[in-house]
Amino acid sequence: MNFGRALLICLPMVTVAVGARAEELSGYTGEGLYHRFCASCHGVEGHGDGPVAGSFTIMVPDLTLLARRHGGQFPTDQVRKIIDGRSVRPPHGERDMPVWGFEFGAATSAAGGAGQVDALINELVDYLRSIQH
């Protein structure tokens, strides 16, 4: 599938994220955030087999193997930076997933701002840590 079709599939997910209200997001657990924003690509269990994963030309990572791929240590800071996405440096290549730091920031700008964005990202990081094999 080409990039244009993948974009058309993913655009509604990003639109939902931007339109999400701070009150809605603040009540989410890490697992709830994952299922709402990540599972469509990474799969319900995090294996990279979500319903839209096949539309990408890249392989969607299995998020249950992050610690294994890093010598048995969960790469907390790296995962946080990838989810946040607001400070990705050009030498690391193109970004293939939404910049959740911006999306959560748009949803929380009226109530909570950066502190709430960090809290949401931390919830996701903690959940990903909990599903490691």
Buried (B, 14 or more C-beta within 10 A) or exposed (E): EEEEEBEEBBEEBBEEBBEBEBEEBBEBEBBBBBBBBBBBBBBEEBBBBBEBBEBBEEEBBBBBBBBEEEEEEBBBEEBBBBBBBEEBEEEEEEEEBBBBBBBBBBBBEEEBEEEBBBBBBBBBBBBBBEBBE
